[in-house]
Amino acid sequence: MNLHRLIEVLPNWFVFTFVVVNMLGLGMGLSVKEILAPLRDIPPTVKALVSNFALVPLTAYMILKVLRLEHGLSLGLTLLACSAGAPFVPKLSETARGDRAYSLAVMTMLSGVTVLYMPIVLPRLLPGVKVDPIAIAKPLIVLILIPLIIGLAVRVRFGKFAGRWAPRLDRLASILVYSAVLLFAVVHYADIAAAFGSGAILAAIVLVVTAFAYGYFLGGSDQRRKGDLAVNTAWRGESAALAVGLKNFPGEHNVFTMALILVLVSAAVLMPLSATFLRQRNQAP
């Protein structure tokens, strides 16, 4: 592998490593009961589903009616709006001093629902699109569920070891996620620069900000969960969107460009919000 190719794939490996390390650390730091308990509260769970799978896709539709993006960018925004559940969210919840167990539970639920939702909805929004649920589910199983289950098993079997290593894995995950975002910005600078003037960046900002507002105002009375649902709604599930996009539109490079722009906009908006606004709110008496 030459140096140029190595630099291109390095951000992807940082992301994969971050997801595995983060899920492993979360499993070591939480119990199964703590993770499942939040979803037993039915009204907030229904609101999470409505905000992610009704309001956000509707908002994307309205954005595309107004901005008239290039075809590939429009496809990318539509796919991203229909895909929820991002493994970055529990890390942002921790930064905001939110409810990590709730954030992880919602993220996992949204990822699972996406596997069922996209094959039903996308062929109606984009005629001719074929969606393979297995292709969407693979990243969820390999990168999220398996490391999480291993972490939970280690906590049960080796409690002291899990208690000692969970914070270390958490610190490593923090380094990896910030490094991955920085590397994506540097490596794909040309793609991002080419999108200026296309309306893609404006579309991403509007989608992220409105999705954050949906989650926050539908999050109920618990301040920490309001913030966690806001971030869960705003940061879309890029892996599922790309799995569908690359299979159905291999010649549309702008599908990937839109996903990249949304990741960077999400990071630029949600990381500071989690570290300042949400953290201050969550720590207020």
Residue, then its C-alpha position, 0 to 999 in steps of 0.5 A: m500500500n503506497l503512502h497516498r492510499l494509506i493516508e486515504v484509508l487512515p480516517n476510516w480505520f480511526v473511525f472503526t477503531f473508535v467505534v469498537v473501543n467505545m462500545l467495548g468501554l461502554g459495555m465494561g462500564l454499564s450493565v444490561k439493566e442500565i441499558l435496557a431500562p430507559l426504553r421501558d418508558i414508552p412515550p419518550t421512546v415513541k418521540a425518539l422514533v417520530s423525530n428520527f423517522a418522520l420529522v427529519p426525513l420530512t425536513a430533508y424533503m423540504i430542504l431539497k424543495v428549497l435548495r435544489l441540490e445537485h442530483g448526487l447531493s440530493l440522493g445523499l441527503t435523502l439517504l442520510a435523513c432516513s438513516a439514524g443511530a450513530p455510534f459517535v453519540p454516546k461519546l457526545s453524551e459523556t462529554a455533555r455529562g448526559d445519561r450514557a445508558y439512555s444515549l446508548a439504548v436510543m442509539t442501538m434502538l435507532s440503528g436496529v429500526t433503520v435496518l427495517y425502515m430503509p427497505i420500506v421507505l426508500p423505494r417509495l422515495l427513490p423509485g428503483v432503489k434496492v435496499d439490502p437489510i443485511a448490508i445495513a445490519k453488518p456494521l451494526i453487528v460487527l462494530i457495535l453489538i459484538p464489542l458491546i456484548i463482549g464488554l458486558a460479559v467482561r463486566v459480569r465475569f471480571g468486574k474489577f478488571a472492567g472497572r479499571w479498564a473502562p475509563r482507559l478505553d474511554r480516554l482512548a476513544s476520545i482521542l480516536v474520535y477527534s483524530a478521525v474528524l480532523l483526518f477526514a477534514v484534511v484528507h477530503y479537503a478537496d471534496i469539501a471545497a468543491a461543495f462550496g456554492s452548491g448549497a450542500i453545506l447549508a443543507a447539512i447545517v439546516l438539517v443538523v440544527t433542526a434535527f437537534a431542535y426536534g430531539y431537544f423539545l421532544g425529549g421530555s422533562d429530564q434535562r439530560r435525556k433531552g440533550d441525549l435525544a437531541v444529539n441522537t436525532a441530529w447525528r445521522g447514521e452515515s454507515a447505513a446511508l453509505a451502504v445503500g448509496l454505494k450499492n445503488f449509485p456507484g457512479e454518484h460520488n456526491v453521495f459520499t461527499m454529502a455524507l462527508i459534509l454531514v459528518l463534519v458539520s455534525a462534528a462542528v455543531l454537536m461537539p461544541l454544543s455538547a461541551t458547552f450548552l448541554r453540559q452547562r444545562n446538565q450540571a445546573p442544579 
